[in-house]
Amino acid sequence: MNRCTISLIILAALILLCIISLPVIHGQCDRLVRQTDRVAEAAAQGDAERALAEYEKLEQRWESFHDITGLFVDGEKLDVPREVICALRPLLAAAHPEAASELARLRGMIEGLYEEEVPGWAHIL
């Protein structure tokens, strides 16, 4: 009977963790997307100095994002966005036109992280 009780407690804890993870991931992704939009806005206005300042905030936010989201998401899914973030600095410093497409790509990857975690009927069945 003890094994059954312990098993049910573990199962309930895992279900609770799955339910809690969705709003946490959504909030983290939303904050990082907003910061990415700030960088994109500054780059679109041609303000390289402000774009680099917002990029610094993006890097700081990424560290927090990685630490928290990494608890719930496979770490390999976080490698590609990190590579894009690292490649952004020289593009923003040079006010390169490709910076906008890389920022849009980063935004899509971040939004995709949350969308992949949302359970769908196909995944459940």
C-alpha positions as CSV (number, residue, x, y, z in Angstrom):
1,M,0.0,0.0,0.0
2,N,2.9,2.4,0.8
3,R,4.3,1.9,-2.7
4,C,1.0,2.7,-4.3
5,T,0.7,5.9,-2.2
6,I,4.2,7.0,-3.0
7,S,3.6,6.3,-6.7
8,L,0.4,8.4,-6.7
9,I,2.2,11.2,-4.9
10,I,5.1,11.2,-7.5
11,L,2.5,11.1,-10.3
12,A,0.6,14.0,-8.8
13,A,3.8,16.0,-8.4
14,L,4.8,15.4,-12.0
15,I,1.4,16.5,-13.3
16,L,1.6,19.6,-11.1
17,L,5.1,20.4,-12.4
18,C,3.8,20.1,-16.0
19,I,0.9,22.4,-15.3
20,I,3.1,25.0,-13.5
21,S,5.8,24.9,-16.2
22,L,3.5,26.3,-18.9
23,P,2.8,29.8,-17.3
24,V,6.5,30.0,-16.3
25,I,7.7,29.3,-19.8
26,H,5.2,31.6,-21.3
27,G,6.2,34.4,-19.0
28,Q,9.9,33.9,-19.7
29,C,9.4,33.7,-23.4
30,D,7.1,36.8,-23.4
31,R,9.7,38.9,-21.5
32,L,12.5,37.8,-23.9
33,V,10.4,38.5,-27.0
34,R,9.6,42.0,-25.7
35,Q,13.3,42.7,-25.2
36,T,14.1,41.3,-28.7
37,D,11.5,43.7,-30.0
38,R,13.2,46.6,-28.2
39,V,16.5,45.7,-29.9
40,A,14.7,45.4,-33.3
41,E,13.0,48.8,-32.8
42,A,16.3,50.5,-32.0
43,A,18.0,48.9,-34.9
44,A,15.2,49.8,-37.3
45,Q,15.5,53.4,-36.2
46,G,19.2,53.3,-37.1
47,D,20.3,54.0,-33.5
48,A,23.2,51.6,-33.2
49,E,24.2,52.9,-29.7
50,R,20.7,52.3,-28.3
51,A,20.5,49.0,-30.1
52,L,23.7,47.8,-28.5
53,A,22.4,49.0,-25.1
54,E,19.2,47.0,-25.6
55,Y,21.3,44.1,-26.8
56,E,23.2,44.1,-23.5
57,K,19.9,43.9,-21.7
58,L,18.9,41.0,-24.0
59,E,22.0,39.1,-23.1
60,Q,21.3,39.6,-19.4
61,R,17.7,38.6,-19.8
62,W,18.9,35.5,-21.7
63,E,20.9,34.3,-18.8
64,S,17.9,34.4,-16.5
65,F,15.7,32.9,-19.3
66,H,18.2,30.0,-19.9
67,D,18.4,29.2,-16.1
68,I,14.6,29.1,-15.6
69,T,13.5,27.7,-18.9
70,G,16.2,25.1,-18.9
71,L,14.5,23.5,-16.0
72,F,11.5,22.6,-18.2
73,V,12.9,22.6,-21.8
74,D,15.5,20.4,-23.3
75,G,18.8,22.2,-23.2
76,E,19.6,21.5,-26.8
77,K,16.6,23.6,-27.9
78,L,18.2,26.6,-26.2
79,D,21.5,26.3,-28.0
80,V,20.4,27.7,-31.4
81,P,18.8,30.9,-30.0
82,R,22.0,31.4,-28.0
83,E,24.1,31.2,-31.2
84,V,21.8,33.8,-32.8
85,I,22.1,36.1,-29.9
86,C,25.9,35.8,-30.0
87,A,26.0,36.6,-33.7
88,L,23.8,39.7,-33.3
89,R,26.4,42.0,-31.6
90,P,28.6,42.5,-34.7
91,L,25.5,43.0,-36.9
92,L,24.1,45.6,-34.6
93,A,27.4,47.4,-34.2
94,A,27.8,47.7,-37.9
95,A,24.1,48.6,-38.4
96,H,24.0,45.7,-40.9
97,P,20.6,45.2,-42.6
98,E,20.7,41.5,-41.8
99,A,20.3,42.3,-38.1
100,A,16.5,42.7,-38.6
101,S,16.1,39.3,-40.1
102,E,18.2,37.7,-37.4
103,L,16.1,39.4,-34.7
104,A,13.0,38.2,-36.4
105,R,14.5,34.7,-36.5
106,L,15.3,34.9,-32.8
107,R,11.8,36.1,-32.0
108,G,10.3,33.1,-33.9
109,M,12.6,30.6,-32.1
110,I,11.7,32.0,-28.7
111,E,7.9,31.9,-29.5
112,G,8.4,28.4,-30.9
113,L,9.9,27.2,-27.6
114,Y,6.6,27.9,-25.8
115,E,4.5,26.5,-28.6
116,E,6.4,23.2,-28.5
117,E,5.7,22.8,-24.8
118,V,1.9,23.4,-25.1
119,P,0.3,20.0,-25.1
120,G,-1.9,19.2,-28.0
121,W,-4.4,16.3,-28.5
122,A,-2.0,14.7,-30.9
123,H,0.7,14.6,-28.3
124,I,-1.5,13.4,-25.5
125,L,-3.1,10.6,-27.5
